[in-house]
Each structure stands twice: as structure tokens, then as C-alpha cells.
């Protein structure tokens, strides 16, 4: 299972081009769960979480196949320049790194954010992904 890596600058351009919200762009498939990790350069917690997320993505793919996808939106943070980080907080509605989101698209309400947490335990994230998959299945 591959975690789709997205540079925030590219994601920001896509939002401007399509005039869609970040949640709408990420939650593009009805009945599919999208798990997102928002990470930043120089973030020790992000580096610590990365191998755990890769293992979780592989586990979820083996168990649920294409019902769940993983994405990482990465924010560049050169020394003493935090403009991209500040913009990402406005666009994605987060504050801390890493922040994890779980998004599901519904037929009638579009994409919805079911879960958001800063640096959660992987067991908590796993549990919430399973709940999101049940909800996604009920919505299709």
C-alpha cells in the first residue's frame, strides 16, 4: 500500500484551480475512506509517526482493499520561513503536526471530516478508520 504524497504547495494550487475545499478534493470517492497525515519539514513527531502510518496503510489495504486510501500532505518549512505552514493551517484547519484526518464522501452531503486529531496513537487511528469504513459502507 502506498501513501500518496502531496506537496502542500501543489495541493493549494489545485484548490485554487478547482475552487473545491480541501475536504472535497481529498474525499473524492463515495463509499471510500481517505486517511490523511498532515506533516511538516523538521517535525520529530512526524518522522516518528511515518513508519507507523506506512505499516497501518499496508494493514488496512490487506484487510479492506480500495475501501481506504492514505495520503500525506507535506508542508515545507525552511529555516526561519513559516509562510507555507501558516497558509496550510488556514487551508486545512489544523494547528499541530502531525495532524491526522479521516474523510468520507456521502451521497447527499459530499465529503465530510469524521475525525481529526494531532499525533494520535496508531491504535486510536486504526479504530476510527474501522468505524469510518462501516459508515462509508452504510452510505453507499
N, C-alpha and C positions, 0 to 999 in steps of 0.2 A: 504494500500500500504506500503510495506516495502522498506526501503532504504537499499540496500545491502552494508554491511560494510566490508571494505577490509583493512587489516593492510598493510602499505606500504612495510614492510619487506617481507611479503608473496607475494605481487604483484611484487616486484623486483625479487624474485626467479622465479616467473612464466615467467617473461620477459626473464630471463637468460636461462631458460629451453626451452622455445618455440622459442626463437630468433625473437619474434614479437615485434613491437613497442607498447608503452602503448596505443596509439590510436587504433591500430589494435585489441588489446585484449579487450578494452572497447567497441568498436563499432563492435560487432561480428555478429549482425543480419541485413541483408539487409532490408531496409524499417523501421527499428526501431530507435528511438531516445534514446540516452543514456545521461542522465544529471549527471554530476559528481561534487561532492564537495570535494575539497582537504582541509583537516583540520589538525590541529596540537594540541598536548597537550598544555595546558596553554594559549590558544588563546581566549581572551574575545570575539572577533568578531565572532569566530567560534561557541562559545556557544550561542551567541545571535541569530545567523542565524539558528542553528539546529532546533528549533521548527517550524520556518517559512518554512524550507525545508521540514519537515515532513508533514506539512499542504499542501504545494504545491504538494508534491508527491501524497498525498491522492486525492487532487482535480484533478490532471492530470490523475490518474488511473481511477477515476469515469467517466471522460469525454472521455478518449482515450483508456482505457484498456491497452493491452500489446504493444501498439504502442510506449510507452515511459517507460523507466526504469530509476531508480535512483540508484546511487552508491556513497559511501563516502569512499575516500581513506584517511586513518588517519595516520599521521606521529607521531611517538613517539619522544618526546623532553624532556628527563630527564634534570634536572637542570644542567647547565653548560656543556652539551653534545649536540652538534648540528650536529653530523655526518650524522644521518638519514635525517634530514631536508635539509642539503646541497646536499646529494645524490638525494633526491626527486626533488629538483629544476633542477638538470641535467636531470633526467629521464622524468619528467612530464612537464618541460619547464615553470615553474611558479616562482614567486618570493614572493608574498604576501599570507597571509592566511586570510580568506578562499578564494580560487580561485575556480570559477565555470566554467565548460566546458560543451558544448553541442556537441555531436558527432553523425554523421550519416554515415551509410555504404552505398556506392554506388555500383552498379554492375560493373562498369568499372574502378573506381579509388580506390576502397577499402574504408576504413574508413577515414572520413575527419572531422576535427575540424571546426565546423561552428561558434563557439562562445567561447570566453574566457574573463573573467573579474574577477577582485578582488573585493570581497564583494559587488556585485551588489544589487540594490533594487530588492525585490522579484517581483514587477510588471514588471521590465525590463526583468528579467529572464523568467517569465511567457510568456511575449510577444515573446521572442526569441525561447522559446520551441514551441509555436504555429507555428511560421514561419518554424522551423525545421521539424515539423510534416508535414506541407504542402510540403516541399521539399522532405522528405522521401517518401511520398505517390506518388509524381511525378516520383521518381526514381525506383519504383517497377513495 
